[in-house]
Structure formats: C-alpha cells, structure tokens
Amino acid sequence: MFFFPLAASPRAPTVGKNVLNRSLIIISFLIPCVFALLEKKIPARAKLSKPISLLFMFLCICNLAYAKTINIKSTHAYTEDTTYYLDTLFDFNLTKEADKALHHGISLEIHTHFQLRLKREWLWDKTISEKMIVYRLEHRPLTKNFLTINLNTGLRNSYSNLDAALSYINSVSRMELFDQSILLKDKNYIARIRTFLDIGALPSPMRPQAYFSSNWDMSSEWYEWEVIQ
C-alpha cells in the first residue's frame, strides 16, 4: 500500500482573521446590551441574549485557538509488515509571549495529532483511527537547560538551548499510525496530521488571555494525503 500526498496546506496569515474574530467578540458583548434595551418592549428577546452571546464567543475562541501559523515541511509515510509509520518535519517556533512564559517557568504542551478517515460521499468523513503524540517543554532556570518530555512514553531529554529542544519536537520519527487490518477493500481513506500548542494545558489564569491573543496562535493546517490500497 502507498501513501500519496494530496496537498500541503500553506501557511495562512492570521492578522486579518484575528481582527475579525475580536470584532465578533466585541459584538457578542454588545448583544446583551441591545436586548436589554428592547427588554421592556419585547421581554422574550432578552432571554435570547445570553445564549447568542455565548455562541458568538465560543465560535471566536475556537477559531482563535487554532489559527494556522505553523508549517508542516515534509512527511514520509511507509509500511513495515502490516504496520504504517510516519516521519514528519514541522516548522514550530515559539512566539515572543510563549517564549517569555517558558522562561518564567510555564511548561508548554505541543500536540501532534494524526487521523485516518474513511471518505464518504453523502456524509462527513468518518474517523477510523487517530493518535496523539504530546510533548511537554520545560525550562530549568538553575541549569538553564530545556527539558522535553514525551507524555506518551515518559522519555525525557535535556538540551542546552531552546533551538535544540524545538528541533527535537519538530522532527517526528517512526510514528506508528495503524495496522492494515482495519482497512476495508473498495473503500477510500484519507490520512491527515497537524500540530498545535495546547492552550488548554496552560495554567488557568493564563488561558482567557491566551485564547484571545494572537501571541498564542501556534498551530498548523491539516496536512492530508490519500491512502491507496
């Protein structure tokens, strides 16, 4: 079986998108005010203000949290026996805000997310298999070293500088994807992968600001390729 790349998603500018999102967030806060003004005349409308505002905020937060600012430079998928593996190289660099937080003792979690999806003509594609590799990046002020921890295996590595630590995280080797036995004949499958900084893993006080700040926009587009049997 072979893997054929479909498209490498290009790096997407986020400035305009973030401005739009923040405008929508402001609107979400104004909606209750508008409904409050109308409450005396049409009380029923006031009941709708809160859920509508929450919906606006939820959509904007999700979009901000996964703005596309990281490139996937290369991928190589291959088989050994009946097991599928992937080597991939990312271009993941920290923003100034994330770098500052790291040097102040805040650990960062970087996720690499793989999915195997069954293509369906009339329905959304169905996820057949998925896997997540999670790295925690830490800074040790006393030794001035940077520590990477693979949370899947517990493997720890120490580096004298941040570039070396990020280079290790950026290079994924022999990521075990799935076994051939789960594939059905005469079916079409799409494999895809992405990487992102998990804002949800930040300390609770930092999360609200991180969700709304472009300084924490660190993720890639999905990179997809077709699996041909």
LOTI-437095 format. One record per residue: residue in one letter; x, y, z of N, C-alpha, C, O in turn. Coordinates in Angstrom, 3 decimals. Example, Ala and Ser with C-alpha at 12.3 -4.5 7.8 and 13.67 -1.06 7.14 Angstrom:
BEGIN
{A {13.190 -5.690 7.800} {12.300 -4.500 7.800} {13.200 -3.300 7.800} {14.236 -3.319 8.465}} {S {12.850 -2.250 7.080} {13.670 -1.060 7.140} {12.900 0.030 7.870} {13.409 1.138 8.039}} 
REM end
This chain:
BEGIN
{M {0.844 -1.200 0.000} {0.000 0.000 0.000} {0.873 1.242 0.000} {1.976 1.234 0.548}} {F {0.384 2.299 -0.610} {1.172 3.516 -0.742} {0.379 4.715 -0.248} {-0.851 4.692 -0.188}} {F {1.104 5.748 0.099} {0.501 6.995 0.536} {0.830 8.066 -0.489} {1.985 8.222 -0.886}} {F {-0.182 8.800 -0.914} {0.032 9.867 -1.882} {-0.389 11.195 -1.274} {-1.555 11.354 -0.913}} {P {0.527 12.160 -1.147} {0.144 13.459 -0.595} {-0.897 14.131 -1.466} {-0.798 14.135 -2.693}} {L {-1.892 14.696 -0.812} {-2.900 15.460 -1.542} {-2.481 16.909 -1.662} {-2.446 17.474 -2.755}} {A {-2.164 17.505 -0.518} {-1.782 18.914 -0.551} {-1.129 19.277 0.758} {-1.544 18.836 1.829}} {A {-0.106 20.084 0.651} {0.495 20.647 1.858} {-0.137 22.002 2.068} {0.016 22.905 1.245}} {S {-0.842 22.143 3.161} {-1.554 23.390 3.394} {-0.573 24.521 3.605} {0.312 24.397 4.451}} {P {-0.685 25.610 2.882} {0.252 26.723 3.012} {0.037 27.473 4.307} {-1.020 27.402 4.933}} {R {1.062 28.184 4.680} {0.943 28.998 5.875} {-0.088 30.087 5.650} {-0.073 30.782 4.635}} {A {-0.983 30.221 6.617} {-2.088 31.157 6.443} {-1.879 32.395 7.294} {-1.606 32.265 8.487}} {P {-1.996 33.598 6.730} {-1.890 34.809 7.532} {-3.037 34.888 8.512} {-4.172 34.542 8.183}} {T {-2.738 35.351 9.735} {-3.750 35.345 10.784} {-4.160 36.729 11.249} {-5.113 36.858 12.017}} {V {-3.467 37.766 10.803} {-3.746 39.094 11.338} {-5.177 39.515 11.032} {-5.915 39.915 11.932}} {G {-5.574 39.427 9.756} {-6.920 39.828 9.395} {-7.964 38.988 10.071} {-8.995 39.499 10.507}} {K {-7.705 37.688 10.165} {-8.645 36.778 10.801} {-8.819 37.129 12.273} {-9.934 37.122 12.795}} {N {-7.698 37.440 12.944} {-7.782 37.764 14.361} {-8.536 39.058 14.606} {-9.292 39.172 15.570}} {V {-8.329 40.034 13.726} {-9.061 41.294 13.862} {-10.554 41.038 13.725} {-11.357 41.572 14.490}} {L {-10.921 40.215 12.745} {-12.330 39.890 12.563} {-12.889 39.174 13.775} {-13.991 39.480 14.232}} {N {-12.127 38.213 14.301} {-12.597 37.479 15.469} {-12.810 38.390 16.661} {-13.802 38.259 17.378}} {R {-11.888 39.309 16.873} {-12.028 40.208 18.014} {-13.215 41.147 17.837} {-13.871 41.524 18.808}} {S {-13.487 41.521 16.585} {-14.665 42.341 16.320} {-15.936 41.575 16.662} {-16.872 42.130 17.236}} {L {-15.958 40.297 16.303} {-17.120 39.479 16.619} {-17.274 39.299 18.123} {-18.390 39.260 18.641}} {I {-16.149 39.189 18.818} {-16.223 39.052 20.272} {-16.808 40.305 20.903} {-17.614 40.220 21.829}} {I {-16.400 41.477 20.400} {-16.959 42.729 20.900} {-18.455 42.764 20.663} {-19.224 43.183 21.528}} {I {-18.869 42.311 19.459} {-20.299 42.265 19.141} {-21.026 41.357 20.114} {-22.146 41.648 20.532}} {S {-20.366 40.226 20.481} {-21.018 39.291 21.389} {-21.288 39.921 22.751} {-22.248 39.558 23.430}} {F {-20.432 40.870 23.148} {-20.670 41.557 24.406} {-21.741 42.642 24.263} {-22.430 42.975 25.227}} {L {-21.871 43.183 23.060} {-22.867 44.229 22.836} {-24.277 43.673 22.702} {-25.253 44.372 22.973}} {I {-24.385 42.416 22.283} {-25.709 41.824 22.074} {-26.581 41.899 23.321} {-27.740 42.300 23.212}} {P {-26.071 41.524 24.527} {-26.933 41.641 25.710} {-27.415 43.057 25.964} {-28.532 43.263 26.439}} {C {-26.568 44.040 25.645} {-26.961 45.435 25.855} {-28.137 45.801 24.947} {-29.084 46.466 25.367}} {V {-28.053 45.350 23.694} {-29.133 45.635 22.753} {-30.425 44.992 23.216} {-31.482 45.621 23.206}} {F {-30.334 43.730 23.622} {-31.534 43.039 24.080} {-32.083 43.658 25.367} {-33.292 43.674 25.601}} {A {-31.165 44.168 26.194} {-31.612 44.799 27.433} {-32.443 46.044 27.132} {-33.423 46.329 27.820}} {L {-32.037 46.788 26.085} {-32.788 47.979 25.699} {-34.171 47.620 25.170} {-35.127 48.381 25.314}} {L {-34.254 46.443 24.555} {-35.535 46.008 23.993} {-36.385 45.227 24.996} {-37.524 44.863 24.704}} {E {-35.825 44.976 26.169} {-36.490 44.097 27.128} {-37.864 44.615 27.549} {-38.810 43.840 27.686}} {K {-37.965 45.906 27.750} {-39.236 46.452 28.220} {-40.346 46.279 27.183} {-41.506 46.046 27.524}} {K {-39.963 46.397 25.911} {-40.969 46.283 24.856} {-41.234 44.819 24.494} {-42.380 44.405 24.321}} {I {-40.130 44.031 24.382} {-40.289 42.635 23.978} {-39.461 41.779 24.938} {-38.318 41.451 24.623}} {P {-40.002 41.412 26.092} {-39.253 40.674 27.106} {-38.658 39.364 26.591} {-37.580 38.965 27.032}} {A {-39.335 38.696 25.676} {-38.859 37.393 25.214} {-37.484 37.476 24.561} {-36.706 36.523 24.607}} {R {-37.190 38.628 23.949} {-35.903 38.762 23.273} {-34.755 38.752 24.272} {-33.658 38.287 23.964}} {A {-35.009 39.262 25.454} {-33.953 39.331 26.447} {-33.456 37.941 26.824} {-32.280 37.759 27.141}} {K {-34.345 36.975 26.788} {-33.964 35.618 27.147} {-32.998 35.019 26.138} {-32.261 34.088 26.463}} {L {-32.992 35.542 24.922} {-32.128 35.009 23.879} {-30.735 35.610 23.897} {-29.825 35.067 23.271}} {S {-30.548 36.722 24.602} {-29.280 37.445 24.525} {-28.112 36.635 25.048} {-27.052 36.601 24.422}} {K {-28.289 35.986 26.179} {-27.172 35.254 26.773} {-26.716 34.086 25.907} {-25.522 33.991 25.624}} {P {-27.616 33.177 25.463} {-27.136 32.069 24.624} {-26.512 32.515 23.320} {-25.543 31.911 22.859}} {I {-27.060 33.580 22.705} {-26.488 34.068 21.451} {-25.081 34.604 21.684} {-24.181 34.348 20.885}} {S {-24.889 35.339 22.761} {-23.566 35.880 23.077} {-22.567 34.769 23.345} {-21.429 34.819 22.880}} {L {-23.000 33.763 24.100} {-22.112 32.643 24.396} {-21.725 31.899 23.124} {-20.588 31.445 22.988}} {L {-22.669 31.773 22.192} {-22.375 31.105 20.933} {-21.331 31.872 20.137} {-20.383 31.285 19.615}} {F {-21.511 33.197 20.045} {-20.538 34.037 19.347} {-19.151 33.864 19.959} {-18.170 33.679 19.238}} {M {-19.071 33.925 21.285} {-17.780 33.832 21.970} {-17.148 32.469 21.759} {-15.939 32.371 21.546}} {F {-17.957 31.409 21.815} {-17.436 30.067 21.639} {-16.822 29.889 20.247} {-15.725 29.348 20.114}} {L {-17.527 30.344 19.223} {-17.029 30.208 17.854} {-15.747 30.994 17.649} {-14.823 30.523 16.986}} {C {-15.689 32.187 18.216} {-14.497 33.022 18.053} {-13.303 32.432 18.784} {-12.185 32.441 18.270}} {I {-13.549 31.915 19.995} {-12.468 31.331 20.775} {-11.886 30.123 20.058} {-10.668 29.959 19.987}} {C {-12.767 29.273 19.525} {-12.292 28.082 18.811} {-11.443 28.478 17.612} {-10.405 27.871 17.349}} {N {-11.884 29.485 16.895} {-11.159 29.922 15.712} {-9.817 30.527 16.070} {-8.817 30.289 15.393}} {L {-9.799 31.316 17.144} {-8.556 31.927 17.587} {-7.575 30.884 18.088} {-6.373 30.973 17.837}} {A {-8.101 29.889 18.803} {-7.227 28.899 19.414} {-6.491 28.071 18.373} {-5.414 27.543 18.650}} {Y {-7.070 27.953 17.163} {-6.449 27.118 16.161} {-6.126 27.897 14.896} {-6.294 27.385 13.789}} {A {-5.666 29.122 15.053} {-5.194 29.887 13.905} {-3.983 29.162 13.314} {-3.208 28.545 14.044}} {K {-3.827 29.238 12.003} {-2.828 28.428 11.326} {-1.532 29.214 11.157} {-1.432 30.068 10.276}} {T {-0.540 28.929 11.999} {0.708 29.684 11.956} {1.944 28.801 11.892} {3.061 29.319 11.902}} {I {1.779 27.478 11.826} {2.904 26.551 11.797} {2.890 25.772 10.487} {1.834 25.342 10.024}} {N {4.067 25.593 9.895} {4.178 24.832 8.653} {4.550 23.380 8.912} {5.314 23.079 9.829}} {I {4.004 22.482 8.096} {4.482 21.103 8.037} {5.393 21.019 6.817} {4.924 21.101 5.682}} {K {6.670 20.859 7.046} {7.656 20.972 5.975} {7.727 19.728 5.108} {7.907 19.832 3.894}} {S {7.590 18.557 5.704} {7.661 17.331 4.920} {7.017 16.177 5.677} {6.927 16.189 6.904}} {T {6.569 15.175 4.912} {6.039 13.955 5.501} {6.499 12.766 4.663} {6.666 12.871 3.448}} {H {6.697 11.649 5.328} {7.050 10.412 4.627} {6.362 9.261 5.344} {6.708 8.933 6.478}} {A {5.379 8.645 4.676} {4.654 7.517 5.255} {5.126 6.222 4.597} {5.404 6.194 3.398}} {Y {5.215 5.163 5.376} {5.721 3.897 4.856} {5.188 2.746 5.703} {4.641 2.953 6.787}} {T {5.360 1.524 5.184} {4.869 0.332 5.880} {6.021 -0.585 6.238} {7.032 -0.656 5.539}} {E {5.839 -1.280 7.340} {6.721 -2.369 7.733} {5.827 -3.497 8.196} {5.100 -3.362 9.180}} {D {5.883 -4.609 7.485} {4.936 -5.710 7.692} {3.529 -5.177 7.418} {3.220 -4.811 6.284}} {T {2.685 -5.130 8.431} {1.324 -4.611 8.232} {1.092 -3.303 8.987} {-0.042 -2.836 9.086}} {T {2.151 -2.720 9.511} {2.030 -1.506 10.314} {2.465 -0.288 9.512} {3.459 -0.330 8.787}} {Y {1.721 0.780 9.650} {2.018 2.024 8.939} {2.696 3.007 9.876} {2.283 3.191 11.021}} {Y {3.759 3.642 9.359} {4.536 4.600 10.139} {4.619 5.928 9.378} {4.368 6.007 8.176}} {L {4.980 6.951 10.131} {5.114 8.285 9.529} {6.326 9.005 10.098} {6.549 9.025 11.308}} {D {7.102 9.594 9.198} {8.146 10.554 9.570} {7.679 11.916 9.078} {7.257 12.055 7.930}} {T {7.754 12.904 9.931} {7.317 14.239 9.505} {8.175 15.310 10.158} {8.739 15.108 11.234}} {L {8.262 16.443 9.495} {9.078 17.552 9.975} {8.234 18.815 10.014} {7.674 19.234 9.000}} {F {8.149 19.415 11.190} {7.382 20.639 11.372} {8.306 21.854 11.417} {9.525 21.734 11.529}} {D {7.685 23.018 11.325} {8.404 24.290 11.499} {7.739 25.024 12.661} {7.050 26.027 12.472}} {F {7.961 24.503 13.865} {7.285 25.009 15.061} {8.249 25.894 15.847} {9.257 25.415 16.368}} {N {7.937 27.177 15.929} {8.724 28.114 16.719} {7.811 28.867 17.665} {6.654 29.135 17.340}} {L {8.317 29.202 18.810} {7.511 29.886 19.815} {7.372 31.367 19.499} {8.296 31.990 18.977}} {T {6.225 31.915 19.814} {6.045 33.360 19.745} {6.780 34.005 20.917} {7.211 33.315 21.840}} {K {6.921 35.313 20.879} {7.623 36.011 21.966} {6.924 35.802 23.303} {7.571 35.643 24.338}} {E {5.576 35.803 23.266} {4.816 35.629 24.503} {5.019 34.233 25.076} {5.199 34.073 26.283}} {A {4.991 33.223 24.212} {5.186 31.848 24.671} {6.613 31.636 25.169} {6.840 30.944 26.161}} {D {7.565 32.239 24.472} {8.968 32.142 24.889} {9.166 32.781 26.255} {9.875 32.240 27.103}} {K {8.548 33.915 26.463} {8.645 34.606 27.746} {8.044 33.766 28.863} {8.623 33.647 29.943}} {A {6.880 33.184 28.595} {6.223 32.350 29.607} {7.086 31.134 29.943} {7.217 30.759 31.108}} {L {7.673 30.522 28.910} {8.529 29.358 29.126} {9.701 29.700 30.032} {10.027 28.945 30.948}} {H {10.334 30.844 29.774} {11.491 31.257 30.584} {11.092 31.678 31.999} {11.947 31.815 32.873}} {H {9.802 31.882 32.220} {9.318 32.208 33.571} {8.727 30.982 34.266} {8.013 31.103 35.261}} {G {9.031 29.817 33.733} {8.659 28.597 34.436} {7.353 27.957 34.016} {6.910 26.997 34.647}} {I {6.715 28.471 32.950} {5.459 27.889 32.466} {5.780 26.794 31.449} {6.430 27.057 30.437}} {S {5.332 25.583 31.713} {5.564 24.496 30.767} {4.557 24.573 29.623} {3.427 25.021 29.816}} {L {4.961 24.143 28.449} {4.119 24.184 27.254} {3.908 22.768 26.734} {4.818 21.940 26.767}} {E {2.700 22.499 26.254} {2.396 21.190 25.668} {2.162 21.340 24.175} {1.328 22.133 23.737}} {I {2.909 20.570 23.405} {2.810 20.605 21.943} {2.283 19.253 21.470} {2.869 18.209 21.757}} {H {1.180 19.289 20.749} {0.499 18.066 20.325} {0.709 17.822 18.830} {0.651 18.753 18.027}} {T {0.949 16.577 18.473} {0.929 16.141 17.085} {-0.222 15.158 16.947} {-0.232 14.106 17.586}} {H {-1.192 15.508 16.108} {-2.454 14.774 16.031} {-2.598 14.137 14.652} {-2.569 14.826 13.633}} {F {-2.756 12.806 14.632} {-2.952 12.060 13.386} {-4.355 11.463 13.356} {-4.881 11.020 14.378}} {Q {-4.960 11.460 12.143} {-6.255 10.821 11.947} {-6.252 10.040 10.634} {-5.695 10.484 9.630}} {L {-6.886 8.867 10.665} {-7.206 8.114 9.460} {-8.707 8.192 9.283} {-9.462 7.811 10.178}} {R {-9.151 8.687 8.124} {-10.575 8.949 7.924} {-11.095 8.218 6.686} {-10.443 8.169 5.643}} {L {-12.274 7.661 6.838} {-12.965 6.989 5.737} {-13.763 8.023 4.954} {-14.602 8.732 5.511}} {K {-13.488 8.098 3.647} {-14.212 9.052 2.804} {-15.617 8.534 2.521} {-15.804 7.377 2.142}} {R {-16.607 9.416 2.713} {-17.996 9.053 2.449} {-18.615 10.091 1.531} {-18.390 11.290 1.692}} {E {-19.387 9.627 0.579} {-19.887 10.512 -0.470} {-20.971 11.457 0.025} {-20.965 12.639 -0.319}} {W {-21.896 10.951 0.826} {-23.039 11.763 1.228} {-22.977 12.205 2.688} {-23.826 12.976 3.136}} {L {-21.996 11.732 3.424} {-21.872 12.082 4.831} {-20.476 12.637 5.080} {-19.596 12.563 4.223}} {W {-20.296 13.196 6.280} {-18.960 13.640 6.663} {-18.037 12.441 6.750} {-18.460 11.330 7.070}} {D {-16.751 12.691 6.457} {-15.775 11.620 6.594} {-15.764 11.089 8.027} {-15.928 11.842 8.987}} {K {-15.569 9.787 8.146} {-15.595 9.131 9.453} {-14.180 8.832 9.919} {-13.382 8.269 9.170}} {T {-13.862 9.209 11.159} {-12.545 8.925 11.720} {-12.473 7.459 12.129} {-13.246 6.996 12.967}} {I {-11.532 6.738 11.524} {-11.369 5.309 11.780} {-10.331 5.068 12.868} {-10.491 4.190 13.716}} {S {-9.280 5.852 12.830} {-8.202 5.691 13.796} {-7.536 7.044 14.017} {-7.463 7.860 13.099}} {E {-7.061 7.276 15.208} {-6.312 8.510 15.474} {-5.295 8.282 16.570} {-5.416 7.378 17.397}} {K {-4.297 9.130 16.545} {-3.227 9.025 17.535} {-2.694 10.408 17.843} {-2.637 11.277 16.974}} {M {-2.305 10.599 19.095} {-1.780 11.883 19.534} {-0.429 11.672 20.212} {-0.299 10.838 21.108}} {I {0.567 12.431 19.780} {1.842 12.482 20.489} {1.923 13.835 21.184} {1.736 14.877 20.556}} {V {2.201 13.812 22.475} {2.216 15.047 23.263} {3.598 15.229 23.893} {4.104 14.357 24.599}} {Y {4.184 16.384 23.614} {5.455 16.757 24.241} {5.230 17.904 25.211} {4.505 18.856 24.920}} {R {5.865 17.794 26.366} {5.885 18.919 27.298} {7.265 19.556 27.235} {8.285 18.873 27.325}} {L {7.280 20.859 27.080} {8.527 21.612 27.006} {8.679 22.440 28.274} {7.786 23.211 28.628}} {E {9.821 22.281 28.966} {10.057 22.991 30.220} {11.427 23.663 30.201} {12.341 23.243 29.492}} {H {11.539 24.715 30.999} {12.819 25.402 31.171} {13.249 25.273 32.616} {12.455 25.513 33.526}} {R {14.497 24.898 32.836} {15.039 24.753 34.179} {15.990 25.922 34.472} {17.129 25.930 34.005}} {P {15.518 26.907 35.245} {16.325 28.117 35.475} {17.678 27.846 36.121} {18.661 28.509 35.790}} {L {17.745 26.883 37.036} {19.003 26.640 37.750} {20.097 26.151 36.814} {21.239 26.601 36.898}} {T {19.755 25.244 35.936} {20.745 24.703 34.998} {20.717 25.425 33.652} {21.618 25.258 32.829}} {K {19.659 26.240 33.433} {19.437 26.955 32.178} {19.251 25.991 30.994} {19.473 26.354 29.839}} {N {18.844 24.776 31.305} {18.585 23.787 30.270} {17.103 23.732 29.931} {16.258 24.215 30.685}} {F {16.806 23.134 28.785} {15.426 22.942 28.348} {15.132 21.445 28.315} {15.922 20.654 27.799}} {L {13.998 21.078 28.867} {13.639 19.676 29.006} {12.429 19.365 28.134} {11.426 20.077 28.175}} {T {12.529 18.292 27.343} {11.372 17.794 26.592} {10.946 16.464 27.201} {11.775 15.603 27.497}} {I {9.644 16.316 27.380} {9.090 15.087 27.950} {8.021 14.557 27.004} {7.037 15.241 26.722}} {N {8.216 13.341 26.519} {7.196 12.679 25.716} {6.171 12.098 26.686} {6.453 11.116 27.373}} {L {4.987 12.699 26.746} {3.986 12.277 27.711} {3.366 10.930 27.359} {2.675 10.333 28.184}} {N {3.608 10.445 26.134} {3.130 9.117 25.759} {4.035 8.023 26.309} {3.560 6.980 26.759}} {T {5.339 8.268 26.269} {6.308 7.247 26.676} {7.045 7.581 27.960} {7.626 6.693 28.584}} {G {7.032 8.843 28.365} {7.773 9.259 29.547} {9.230 9.578 29.264} {9.977 9.928 30.178}} {L {9.644 9.461 28.000} {11.036 9.719 27.644} {11.380 11.199 27.849} {10.645 12.086 27.415}} {R {12.512 11.448 28.521} {12.962 12.811 28.814} {14.295 13.076 28.126} {15.170 12.213 28.064}} {N {14.422 14.295 27.613} {15.683 14.727 27.012} {15.988 16.146 27.465} {15.088 16.979 27.566}} {S {17.257 16.416 27.736} {17.684 17.740 28.180} {18.562 18.381 27.120} {19.408 17.723 26.514}} {Y {18.350 19.689 26.901} {19.086 20.425 25.877} {19.619 21.726 26.457} {19.015 22.332 27.342}} {S {20.763 22.135 25.935} {21.407 23.341 26.449} {20.791 24.620 25.910} {21.030 25.698 26.454}} {N {19.984 24.512 24.824} {19.353 25.704 24.261} {17.977 25.357 23.710} {17.668 24.192 23.459}} {L {17.159 26.387 23.526} {15.776 26.194 23.096} {15.694 25.665 21.663} {14.841 24.830 21.363}} {D {16.556 26.135 20.793} {16.519 25.697 19.390} {16.686 24.187 19.285} {16.004 23.534 18.494}} {A {17.588 23.638 20.079} {17.817 22.192 20.038} {16.597 21.431 20.538} {16.245 20.384 19.996}} {A {15.958 21.959 21.572} {14.760 21.309 22.111} {13.624 21.336 21.093} {12.928 20.337 20.908}} {L {13.436 22.475 20.435} {12.376 22.591 19.432} {12.677 21.741 18.205} {11.764 21.193 17.587}} {S {13.946 21.630 17.853} {14.335 20.796 16.720} {13.949 19.343 16.978} {13.523 18.638 16.064}} {Y {14.097 18.903 18.208} {13.717 17.537 18.550} {12.193 17.352 18.447} {11.720 16.353 17.905}} {I {11.441 18.314 18.969} {9.980 18.218 18.917} {9.478 18.313 17.482} {8.500 17.660 17.120}} {N {10.142 19.123 16.666} {9.726 19.328 15.278} {9.900 18.092 14.402} {9.250 17.971 13.363}} {S {10.755 17.192 14.807} {11.054 16.012 13.992} {10.405 14.778 14.617} {10.834 14.304 15.669}} {V {9.372 14.267 13.959} {8.680 13.061 14.427} {9.145 11.886 13.583} {9.013 11.900 12.359}} {S {9.688 10.875 14.236} {10.236 9.722 13.527} {9.521 8.444 13.947} {9.302 8.199 15.134}} {R {9.161 7.638 12.955} {8.527 6.342 13.177} {7.288 6.449 14.085} {7.124 5.690 15.040}} {M {6.454 7.389 13.760} {5.173 7.490 14.473} {4.281 6.351 13.989} {3.912 6.308 12.815}} {E {3.939 5.448 14.867} {3.106 4.298 14.496} {1.669 4.756 14.305} {1.056 5.302 15.222}} {L {1.132 4.530 13.099} {-0.174 5.065 12.755} {-1.299 4.054 12.958} {-2.163 4.245 13.814}} {F {-1.286 2.983 12.173} {-2.359 1.998 12.275} {-1.930 0.704 11.597} {-0.898 0.646 10.928}} {D {-2.744 -0.331 11.784} {-2.482 -1.622 11.168} {-3.353 -1.789 9.932} {-4.494 -1.327 9.895}} {Q {-2.816 -2.441 8.940} {-3.504 -2.618 7.665} {-4.843 -3.341 7.825} {-5.735 -3.183 6.992}} {S {-4.984 -4.117 8.868} {-6.186 -4.927 9.047} {-7.450 -4.097 9.233} {-8.555 -4.607 9.050}} {I {-7.303 -2.835 9.592} {-8.502 -2.016 9.821} {-9.051 -1.430 8.516} {-10.137 -0.850 8.509}} {L {-8.317 -1.577 7.429} {-8.758 -1.031 6.146} {-9.664 -2.018 5.424} {-9.367 -3.211 5.355}} {L {-10.754 -1.521 4.896} {-11.699 -2.339 4.139} {-11.441 -2.188 2.644} {-11.074 -1.113 2.169}} {K {-11.638 -3.275 1.917} {-11.438 -3.225 0.470} {-12.503 -2.342 -0.181} {-13.625 -2.218 0.310}} {D {-12.113 -1.734 -1.300} {-13.016 -0.885 -2.090} {-13.497 0.344 -1.323} {-14.539 0.914 -1.646}} {K {-12.741 0.745 -0.314} {-13.055 1.966 0.424} {-11.910 2.960 0.247} {-10.756 2.566 0.080}} {N {-12.237 4.242 0.285} {-11.227 5.285 0.136} {-10.928 5.916 1.487} {-11.832 6.228 2.263}} {Y {-9.638 6.097 1.749} {-9.209 6.631 3.036} {-8.312 7.848 2.838} {-7.543 7.940 1.881}} {I {-8.443 8.770 3.775} {-7.585 9.948 3.829} {-6.860 9.952 5.174} {-7.477 9.788 6.227}} {A {-5.542 10.141 5.122} {-4.763 10.311 6.349} {-4.424 11.786 6.485} {-4.220 12.473 5.485}} {R {-4.363 12.270 7.704} {-4.017 13.675 7.897} {-3.343 13.875 9.243} {-3.519 13.089 10.173}} {I {-2.563 14.954 9.322} {-1.804 15.239 10.533} {-1.696 16.741 10.735} {-1.695 17.503 9.768}} {R {-1.608 17.160 11.965} {-1.380 18.570 12.286} {-0.660 18.663 13.629} {-0.573 17.675 14.359}} {T {-0.151 19.830 13.951} {0.483 20.061 15.239} {-0.016 21.389 15.807} {-0.356 22.303 15.056}} {F {-0.056 21.489 17.135} {-0.543 22.718 17.751} {-0.096 22.800 19.204} {0.183 21.790 19.850}} {L {-0.037 24.017 19.692} {0.202 24.264 21.113} {-1.129 24.173 21.830} {-2.097 24.821 21.432}} {D {-1.186 23.373 22.886} {-2.425 23.177 23.621} {-2.603 24.295 24.645} {-1.987 24.279 25.710}} {I {-3.446 25.256 24.312} {-3.711 26.370 25.224} {-4.422 25.877 26.479} {-4.254 26.446 27.557}} {G {-5.219 24.811 26.337} {-5.922 24.267 27.487} {-5.005 23.705 28.557} {-5.435 23.494 29.691}} {A {-3.723 23.454 28.209} {-2.766 22.921 29.181} {-2.044 24.025 29.952} {-1.278 23.738 30.872}} {L {-2.282 25.279 29.585} {-1.675 26.393 30.311} {-2.344 26.543 31.679} {-3.463 26.066 31.871}} {P {-1.678 27.195 32.626} {-2.316 27.456 33.923} {-3.624 28.219 33.733} {-3.729 29.064 32.844}} {S {-4.602 27.929 34.553} {-5.943 28.508 34.406} {-5.955 30.027 34.257} {-6.686 30.531 33.405}} {P {-5.179 30.786 35.044} {-5.227 32.254 34.908} {-4.756 32.760 33.551} {-5.117 33.864 33.142}} {M {-3.955 31.966 32.852} {-3.401 32.411 31.570} {-4.317 32.120 30.392} {-4.207 32.762 29.348}} {R {-5.218 31.162 30.547} {-5.985 30.689 29.394} {-6.864 31.752 28.736} {-6.837 31.869 27.511}} {P {-7.644 32.532 29.494} {-8.507 33.516 28.821} {-7.732 34.463 27.921} {-8.136 34.719 26.786}} {Q {-6.618 34.984 28.426} {-5.812 35.897 27.615} {-5.204 35.180 26.418} {-5.139 35.738 25.323}} {A {-4.756 33.935 26.627} {-4.127 33.183 25.534} {-5.115 32.892 24.416} {-4.754 32.946 23.240}} {Y {-6.376 32.579 24.775} {-7.379 32.291 23.753} {-7.639 33.508 22.860} {-7.912 33.363 21.668}} {F {-7.554 34.700 23.441} {-7.899 35.916 22.700} {-6.688 36.617 22.087} {-6.844 37.608 21.373}} {S {-5.490 36.116 22.357} {-4.285 36.808 21.921} {-3.645 36.117 20.725} {-3.483 34.897 20.710}} {S {-3.279 36.920 19.714} {-2.577 36.366 18.554} {-1.172 35.901 18.926} {-0.545 35.166 18.163}} {N {-0.668 36.321 20.092} {0.655 35.900 20.545} {0.703 34.420 20.906} {1.778 33.849 21.091}} {W {-0.477 33.806 21.005} {-0.529 32.383 21.330} {-1.086 31.563 20.169} {-1.464 30.407 20.358}} {D {-1.143 32.141 18.984} {-1.648 31.433 17.802} {-0.542 30.532 17.248} {0.282 30.973 16.447}} {M {-0.529 29.292 17.670} {0.509 28.359 17.222} {-0.129 27.019 16.881} {-0.372 26.194 17.762}} {S {-0.395 26.811 15.601} {-0.918 25.535 15.122} {-0.737 25.466 13.614} {-0.466 26.474 12.962}} {S {-0.888 24.276 13.073} {-0.753 24.082 11.629} {-2.100 23.756 11.017} {-3.054 23.413 11.715}} {E {-2.159 23.867 9.701} {-3.291 23.335 8.960} {-3.204 21.810 8.998} {-2.146 21.255 9.293}} {W {-4.304 21.139 8.705} {-4.253 19.702 8.482} {-3.482 19.448 7.183} {-3.751 20.083 6.163}} {Y {-2.544 18.537 7.225} {-1.834 18.081 6.033} {-2.430 16.719 5.669} {-2.394 15.792 6.478}} {E {-2.974 16.594 4.460} {-3.705 15.392 4.080} {-3.020 14.637 2.946} {-2.368 15.234 2.089}} {W {-3.178 13.322 2.954} {-2.746 12.513 1.819} {-3.676 11.300 1.686} {-4.304 10.864 2.650}} {E {-3.739 10.789 0.496} {-4.649 9.686 0.205} {-3.975 8.340 0.439} {-2.817 8.139 0.074}} {V {-4.707 7.435 1.043} {-4.213 6.070 1.267} {-4.823 5.184 0.184} {-6.039 5.002 0.128}} {I {-3.971 4.639 -0.668} {-4.447 3.809 -1.781} {-4.079 2.359 -1.518} {-2.913 2.041 -1.287}} {Q {-5.073 1.481 -1.553} {-4.824 0.055 -1.286} {-4.391 -0.666 -2.580} {-4.137 -1.870 -2.560}} 
REM end
